[in-house]
Amino acid sequence: MDLNFDWESSTNDYGLNILLSQMELGRQLVHEWDNFQRNGQIVLDGLKFEHLILDMFRTEFHRRFLWGRRACNVPFMERYEKFKQVLDFLSQKCESS
C-alpha cells in the first residue's frame, strides 16, 4: 500500500511546512477556545430550543428516520429525497416564525 501524497513529493521539505502550518492553526484554535465558547453563549443567550427540533439533529434520529429497518437497502435517491423534505419543512418553519 502506497501512502505517499502529492504534496509530500512536490516540495523540498516533503510537506513539513504544510504540516507545521496546520499544527499552528490547530494550536491557535485551541488557544481561542474560550473566546469561541463565550461568543457562542452570547449569541445563544435567551434562545429557546424545541426538544423535538433538536432531536432532528441527532444521529439516532437520522438513522431511524432516513433508513429505518430497511437500512442501506433503500436507494440513495430515496433517502436523499426524504432528507430534502425534512430540510424543506425546517426551512418553512423557520421562515414562518
HELIX and SHEET records of a PDB file:
HELIX    1   1 ASP A    6  SER A    9  1                                   4    
HELIX    2   2 LEU A   16  HIS A   31  1                                  16    
HELIX    3   3 TRP A   33  LEU A   44  1                                  12    
HELIX    4   4 HIS A   51  ASP A   55  1                                   5    
HELIX    5   5 THR A   59  HIS A   62  1                                   4    
HELIX    6   6 ARG A   63  TRP A   67  3                                   5    
HELIX    7   7 GLY A   68  ASN A   73  5                                   6    
HELIX    8   8 PHE A   76  SER A   96  1                                  21    
END                                                                             
